[in-house]
Amino acid sequence: MIFYLIILSLFINLLLIFLINRKKIKKIIYRSKIQSVNLEKLDSIFINNQIDTNLFGPKQEVIVKNFCIASGNNIVGMTSDYEAWIISSLSKISNKIFEFGTCSGKTTYLMALNSPKNAKITTLTLGPQNLSDLKKNKLDNKISFRNIINESIYEKFLFSGTEYENKINVIFENSINFNENNHINTFDLIFIDGGHTYSIVKNDSEKSFKMLNANGVILWHDFVPAKESAKNIVKYINSISKEKKIFHIKNTSLCYYRNN
């Protein structure tokens, strides 16, 4: 009897240790294979100017237009302020931009606000009318599949009705069916933030590599090892890291590939 009580006590203690430290344990199990780098490795525009002996400040290229979403506005899946600033800064030096996953249109709007006057932005999204075309693959994460449905509720976006809307072309289509062959070697900047299931991340990434121009940049959002809804993103990016030089930007959930 005492033996079984000891075993039960050990089991309970181990369970408590796991529950208390589960985030740390998951980070060890799902450790990223991607090297984390400082932001300035992505582009020289992020290298600060020296103003004084102990003072460094941003270059003009990274002074951007921005906005905040008021608290209480129930919008899911947004980039952080730091990530939004990175994307906005890259948009300033990009004339042709492609986005997988419009959602509310926050990132699309920031791209339009900050890109050159004659820039063109193409953003691909599922609308409510497209959900019947959505098929779950056996490799797809269930939470990620559910999130696609929850985020595909918009027919108008944050940029709708603004003066910047004419820079944006919204395509309501399942990215699996999107024909990338009409856009080979075209885009300066591609942002991948659509469906987070394995099949869709793989599809969007493979098409992006073909659509990227000679000096272009691909950004992936939500690269968060140990996060359940992001595990297919981490799995795919880790799997192609042997073939492609992909880096994680420190203090963000962004990964990037630069075509040079």
N, C-alpha and C positions, 0 to 999 in steps of 0.2 A: 504493500500500500504506500509506504514511504517513498519507494522507488518511483512509482507512478506520479506522485505529487511533485517529486524533484523534476521529473521529465516535463510535467505540465508547467511547472514554474519556469523552467528554462525556455520552453516554447513561448510562453507569454512574454518573457523578458526580451527574447529575440524579436518577437512580433512588434513590441513597443519600440525597440531600437530601430527597426525597419521603418515603422510609421513616422517616427520623429525625424529620421534622416533619409527619408525616401527620395527627396529631391537630389541630395548629394550622391546617393547610391545610383540613381538614374543617370546622373551626369557622368559617373565613372563608367557605367555600362554602355551608354550611348555617346562616348567621347568622340568628338569630331575628328576626322582625318584631314580637315582643311586648315591651312595655316592662317592664323589671325594676324592682320597687319594694321599699321596705322593708316589713317585716311589719306595722308599725303602720297602714299604709294599708288593710290588709284589715279591721281592726276595732280600735276604741279600747281593747279589753281588752289589747292587746299594747303599749300605751304604758306605759312604766315609771313608777312613782311615784318622786318625788325624796325620798330619805331624808335626805341631807345635801348639803352644797355639791358634793362630788365623788362622791356615791354615789347610784345609782339602782337600784331593785329591782322585781321583778314584782308586779303586782296579785294580789289573792286569786283573781280569776277564772281565772288561768293557773297556779295551783298544782294539779297533777294527780296522779292515781294512775298508776303506770307499772310495767312489768316488763321484764326483759331475757330474750332467748332465749340459753340457754347455748351456748358455742362447741361446734362438732361436731354441732349439730342442723341437719340438712340441709334448711333451708327456703329457698325461692327467692322473689325478688321483694318483699322486705320494704321498708318505709319506713325512712328513717334515724331516729335518735333525735330529731333536731330536727324533722323532718317529723311524726313521731308525736306530739310535744308540741304542735305546731300543731293537729293534728286533734283531739287530746284536749281542748285548750282550747276549740275551737269546739263540741265535743260538750257541754261544760258548759252552754252557752247554747242547746242545741238539743233540742227535744222529739220531733221526728220526723226520722229520719235514714234515708237510702237509700244503699246501697253497690252499685256494679257491680264484681263480682270479689272473692269471699271469700278464695280461696286457702287459706292455713292458718288464717285467722280472727284473725290478730294485730291488725289494725286494727279489726276488728269488736269484739273483746274490749276494746280500749282505749276505743272509743266507749261500750260498755256500762258499763265501769268508771266513766266520767267524766260521762256524761249524767245528767240529773235522774232521780229514782227512778221516775217514771211514764213515762219516755221509751220510745219504741218504735223499734226498728232493724230495717229490712228489708234483707237482703243477698241478692244474686242471684249464682248461681254455676253453673258446669257441674260435674256430678259425672261419675265414670267411665262411668256409664250413659247420659250425654247426648252422648258424643263422636261417636256415629254420626250425630248431627244437624248436625255441624259441616261447613260447606262453605266452601271457599276461593274468594274473589273474585279476579278478575284484577288488581285494584289492591292486593291484600294482600301485605304483606311476608312472605317465606318464614320468616324467623327468628321473627317475631312469631307466625305461625301455629303453628309448632312449639312455641313457649313456652306457648301456650294448652293444648296437649295435656299438656305436662310439668307444668303447674300445676293441672290438673284431676284430681288424684289423691285428693282428700280427701272422705270421707263423714262424718267427724267432725272437729271443729275445736278450737283451743286453748281456746275457751270451753265446749266440751261438758262437761256434768256439773257445771258451776259454778252458783252461785246467780244469776249474771247471765244465764244462758241464757234465762230466761223473758222477758227484754226483747227477745230477738232472734228474728226470723222468717226462716229460711233458705229460699229458693226455688231449687230445682234446675231451671234452665231456661236455654235459649239466649236471651240478651238480645234477639236479633233477633225472637224470637217473643213477647217479653214485651209485655203490653197496658198501656201507660202511661195509657190513658184512664180507668182506675179510680183514678188518683192525681193528677189535675190540680190544680195549685196547692196541693200538700200539704206538701212537705218543707222543713224549715229548713236542712238540710245534705245535700248529695249528693256522694259521693266516687266518682270514676270511675277505676277501676283494674282493669278487666276485660281482655278481649282487646285487644291493641295493634295489630291489623290496621286498615287504613283503614276498611273497611266496618263493623267493630264500634265503633270509636271514634266514627264519625259517627252510627251508630245510637244508642249510649248517650248521646251528647251531645244529640242532637235530642230524645230522650225526656226527658232531664233538664231541658232548658229549659221543657218543658211541665209537668213535675212540681214545679218549684220554686215556693215560695210568694212572697209579695210582697217579703219582706226576706231571702230565702234566699241561700245561698252554694253554688256548685258548685266543687269542687276536682278538678283532673286530676293524676294522678301520672305520673312518668317523662317529663316534658317536658325532653328532653336532646338539643339539636341536635347532629348528627354521630354520635350513637349509632345503630347500624344497627337494633336492635330497637325503637327509639323513633321512627324517622323518620316513621312514619305518624301518630303523635300530633302531632308538630311540624307536619307538613304540614297536617293538618286544622285545628288551632288557628290556624295562620297564615292559613288560607283563610277562617276565619269572623271574624277579627279586624277586618275592615272593617265588619262588622255588629254585633258584640258587643264591649263594653269588657272585654277579658280582659287580666290582668296576670300576670307571672311574679314569684314571691316570691324575692328575692335569697337566695343560698346554699342553695337547695333545687331539687328537680325538680318543684315544684308550681306550677301555674297556677290562677288563680281568676277567677270571674265573680260579681259581687254584683248581685242583683236589687233595685234601688232607684231 
